[in-house]
């Protein structure tokens, strides 16, 4: 159950609340318009083993971070393997499909900016590019371990997706 701390900070578990389920995908919204955020959202996306529907990212930039599992994500039909500690940028208009061979679910943390007004609109699985004779676009997919730690006064950070 979500807890709101003094000052308005919201603390929640990654699977708190009732998920929205669509085929192999379960989504737990954490932060968004429903609880007062106007510019950004945070949600947990869990893909069970199997091939998901396609999901179009209509109007927002989206960052995905792989928390658990390994799978092939297809961006506009182009396949890319992902594993834990991988960051993925989805541009507006991109279609995401997940092919999860299992046995465990693929768990992603998603942040969208701005949070879309429209509900999730599933499409048929998008498993091949529209123009296979062209080379795939260079995706914005990076692994945490491949990024240099940048020190600050008393901490460090790594830029996954710029």
Residue pairs with C-beta under 8 A, 6 or more apart in sequence:
1 12
1 16
2 10
2 11
2 12
2 16
2 17
2 30
2 35
3 10
3 11
3 12
4 10
4 11
5 11
10 30
10 31
10 35
12 30
14 28
14 30
14 44
14 67
14 107
14 109
15 28
15 44
15 46
16 28
16 30
17 28
17 29
19 26
19 27
19 28
19 46
20 26
20 27
20 29
20 120
21 27
22 53
22 120
22 122
23 50
23 52
23 53
23 122
24 47
24 48
24 49
24 50
24 51
24 52
24 53
24 98
24 100
25 45
25 46
25 47
25 48
25 52
25 53
25 55
25 98
26 45
26 46
26 48
27 43
27 44
27 45
27 46
27 120
28 43
28 44
28 46
29 41
29 43
30 41
30 42
30 43
30 44
31 37
31 40
31 41
31 42
31 43
32 40
32 41
32 42
32 43
32 115
33 41
33 115
37 115
38 114
39 113
39 114
39 115
40 111
40 112
40 113
40 114
40 115
41 110
41 111
41 112
41 113
41 114
41 115
42 109
42 110
42 111
43 109
43 110
43 112
44 107
44 108
44 109
44 110
45 64
45 107
45 108
45 109
45 110
46 105
46 106
46 107
46 108
47 69
47 71
47 98
47 100
47 105
47 106
47 107
47 108
48 100
48 102
48 105
49 100
49 101
49 102
49 103
49 104
49 105
50 100
50 102
51 97
51 98
51 99
51 100
51 125
51 127
52 97
52 98
52 99
52 100
52 125
53 97
53 122
53 123
53 124
53 125
54 95
54 96
54 97
54 122
54 123
54 124
54 125
54 126
55 95
55 96
55 97
55 120
55 121
55 122
55 123
56 93
56 94
56 95
56 121
56 123
57 90
57 91
57 92
57 93
57 94
57 95
57 96
57 112
58 92
58 93
58 116
58 118
58 121
59 92
59 114
59 116
59 117
59 118
60 92
60 112
60 113
60 114
60 115
60 116
61 89
61 90
61 91
61 92
61 112
61 113
62 89
62 90
62 110
62 111
62 112
62 113
63 87
63 88
63 89
63 90
63 110
63 111
63 160
63 161
64 73
64 87
64 88
64 90
64 108
64 109
64 110
65 85
65 86
65 87
65 88
65 108
65 109
65 110
65 160
66 82
66 83
66 84
66 85
66 86
66 87
66 88
66 106
66 107
66 108
67 84
67 107
67 108
67 109
68 84
68 104
68 105
68 106
68 107
69 83
69 84
69 100
69 104
69 105
69 106
69 107
70 81
70 82
70 83
70 84
70 106
71 81
71 82
71 98
71 99
71 100
71 101
71 106
72 79
72 80
72 81
72 82
72 98
72 99
72 100
72 101
73 79
73 80
73 82
73 88
73 96
73 97
73 98
73 99
74 80
74 95
74 96
74 97
74 98
74 99
74 126
74 127
75 88
75 90
75 94
75 95
75 96
75 139
76 94
76 95
76 126
76 129
76 130
76 137
77 95
77 97
77 126
77 127
77 128
77 129
77 130
78 129
78 136
78 137
78 139
79 99
80 88
80 139
80 141
82 88
82 106
82 141
83 143
85 143
85 144
85 145
86 141
86 142
86 143
86 144
87 140
87 141
87 142
87 143
87 144
87 160
87 161
88 139
88 140
88 141
88 161
89 139
89 140
89 141
89 161
90 96
95 123
95 126
97 125
97 126
97 127
98 106
99 127
100 106
129 136
140 161
142 160
142 161
144 158
144 160
147 158
147 159
147 160
148 158
149 156
149 157
149 158
150 156
150 157
150 158
150 159
